[in-house]
Structures are given as structure tokens and as C-alpha cells.
Amino acid sequence: MTFIKNLFGMGTPTDFADLVKKGATIIDVRSKGEYMGGHIKGSVNIPLDVLKNNLSKLKKEKPIITCCASGMRSASAKSLLKSNGFEEVHNGGGWTRLQSKIK
């Protein structure tokens, strides 16, 4: 159960505002069209279906926060990043909810 809670960002509360202050990269894994409809200022749009091909654009030594519309794709993105050697990855869930937590 702990694995599932951590996968979906329901484990220990994460201080997303602090992560952003420390230079975390916010990756929005929604489609380009969804992203253009609204997003967190400063976030990077890398749709989930092309994330694996764009790992070289990301720095493994920086914290990463994934987000999407509801938290499902961002959970998958977190898992993908972790399995490719990214150590500090956090599922921010839905972008609108995340946005309210980093202000």
C-alpha cells in the first residue's frame, strides 16, 4: 500500500513550494494542446508519450516535479523517470492543484 501511496503522491506530504525555491524543474506531461490551454508559469511541457525520448533534456541532479491534469499521467512520468535513474522525482498531481501549492 505504501508503494501505491508514494506512486500517486499520497505518502508523506511534499513541500512543493520549497522544492521550487530550491530549483526544481516542473514537467507538465499533458499534450501540447492541453498545456497551451493553461499551465504553471516556468513549467516545461514534455508530453508523457515522448518523455522517454527526451530524458537527455533533464538534469538528474535537480529535483523534478511532474504534473498533468489529474495526477495519473504524472504518476506514470514519475515512475518512468525513477526507472531511468532520476532520484528526486515528485508527483505534483493536477497542475491547477500544484499551482496553488507553490504560490
N, C-alpha and C positions, 0 to 999 in steps of 0.2 A: 504494500500500500504506500509506503514511503516513496518508493521509486515513482509511482504514478503521481503522487502529490508533487514531487520535485519536477517531474517531466512537465506538468501543466502549471508550474509556478505556484502551487498551493502549499508549499512547505514553509520553512522559516521566512518571515516577511523580509523582503529585499528593499533597501533604501535606494530607490531608483534615482532620486534627486542627487544623492551623494555620488552614485556611480557616474552620473552625467558630469558633475563638478570635477570628478577625477579623470575625465576624458573618455568615458565610454562611447562607443560607436553604437548608434541606434540603427538597426537594419529593419526596414519595413519590407516584409516578404509578400505583400499583396501585388496584384498585377499593376502594370503601369497606369492603366485607366483608373483603377481604384485609388492609386496613390495621387494621381492628378486631381481627383475629387476632394482631396484633403489629406494632410499628413502633418507630422510633427516637424517643425522647422529644424533644419540641420540633420534630419534623418537621411539615410541612404536607401534608395529603392533598389532592391535586388530580389525580383520575384522568386518564390520558392522553387519553381521549375527550372530555374537557371542558376540557383545558388551554388550548386556543386561545381559548376564550370567557372565560377567567379571567386573561389576561395583565395586565390592569389592577391586579390584586391584588398583583403582584410589582414590586419595585424594580429597575430596570435598572442602577442604580449599585452594587448589592450582589452579591457572588459568590453563585452558585446551584449547589447540588449536587443532581442528580437521582438517584433510586434507584427500584427496583421489586423484583421477585422474583429475576430472573436477570441483568438488565442490558440486555435487548432493548428494553423499553418506555422505560427511562431513556435509552437511546441515541436513540430517536425523539424523546423530550421535549427532549433537549439540542439536537438538530437544529432542532426547531420553535422553541425559544427563540432560538437563534442567528440563525435566519432572520427573526426578529421584533425584532432589534436588541439582544438581551441579549448583552453581550460576554464576561463572565466566567462561563461555564457549564461545569460538570464532571460527567461521568457517573460516579456513585459505584457503579454496578452494583447487585448484590443488596443489599437493606437489611441483612441479617444480617452480611454481609461488611463493608459500610461501617461498621456499628455497632462492629465490633471495631477498625476503623482510627481511630476518632475518640475512643476512650477513653484 
